[in-house]
Amino acid sequence: MKEKDHATYNLLQWYVTEQVEEEATVSEIIDHIKLVGDNGYGLYTIDKELAQRSFVDPTA
């Protein structure tokens, strides 16, 4: 950190960490969808599970 801008560094670290987590989550969802294929009940179950997720405000 040549400029010693710690606030920007921390923000970017948080952003990268969040991006990695989100990509892992989407990858897991895609794997589940591939596993159930076009099975209607399987897709319905995945949809119900995803609907139960709740938003957690990272600034709170």
C-alpha positions in Angstrom: 0.0 0.0 0.0 2.1 2.8 -1.3 -0.4 5.5 -0.7 -1.4 4.2 2.8 -5.1 4.5 1.9 -6.3 2.0 4.4 -10.0 2.8 4.0 -9.9 2.1 0.3 -7.9 -1.1 0.8 -10.4 -2.4 3.4 -13.3 -1.6 1.1 -11.7 -3.4 -1.8 -10.8 -6.4 0.4 -14.4 -6.6 1.6 -15.7 -6.4 -2.0 -13.4 -9.1 -3.2 -14.3 -11.4 -0.3 -18.0 -10.8 -0.9 -17.6 -11.5 -4.6 -15.8 -14.8 -3.9 -18.6 -15.9 -1.5 -21.3 -15.0 -4.0 -19.6 -16.9 -6.8 -19.3 -19.9 -4.6 -23.0 -19.7 -3.7 -24.1 -19.4 -7.3 -21.8 -22.3 -8.2 -23.5 -24.4 -5.5 -26.9 -23.5 -6.8 -26.0 -24.4 -10.3 -24.6 -27.8 -9.1 -28.0 -28.5 -7.4 -29.9 -27.6 -10.5 -27.7 -29.8 -12.7 -28.2 -32.6 -10.2 -32.0 -32.5 -10.4 -32.2 -31.8 -14.1 -35.7 -31.0 -15.3 -37.3 -32.9 -12.4 -40.2 -30.5 -11.4 -40.3 -31.5 -7.8 -36.5 -31.1 -7.4 -36.6 -27.6 -9.0 -39.5 -26.7 -6.8 -37.6 -27.8 -3.7 -34.5 -25.8 -4.7 -36.8 -22.8 -5.3 -38.3 -23.2 -1.8 -34.9 -23.4 -0.2 -33.7 -20.3 -2.0 -36.8 -18.4 -1.0 -36.0 -19.0 2.7 -32.7 -17.2 2.5 -32.6 -13.9 4.3 -30.6 -10.8 3.5 -28.0 -9.8 6.1 -27.0 -6.2 5.9 -23.2 -6.1 6.1 -23.2 -2.5 7.4 -25.4 -3.3 10.3 
